[in-house]
Amino acid sequence: MALFRRGASENDVRSRLLDQRIDWKNHTGIKRKEAYLKRTIQRAKRLVEST
């Protein structure tokens, strides 16, 4: 959420999540990882836009 508040794009946030997250064991496989990223980014963006 902090990145969105600073004006970062969805691609920037996605790149940051991929670079900094170490443990992906709960989201193994491409589909699960993509679903997690999409869901997380959309929720954060929606929360920032609503405040």
HELIX and SHEET records of a PDB file:
HELIX    1   1 ALA A    2  ARG A    5  1                                   4    
HELIX    2   2 GLU A   10  GLN A   20  1                                  11    
HELIX    3   3 LYS A   25  HIS A   27  5                                   3    
HELIX    4   4 ILE A   30  SER A   50  1                                  21    
END                                                                             
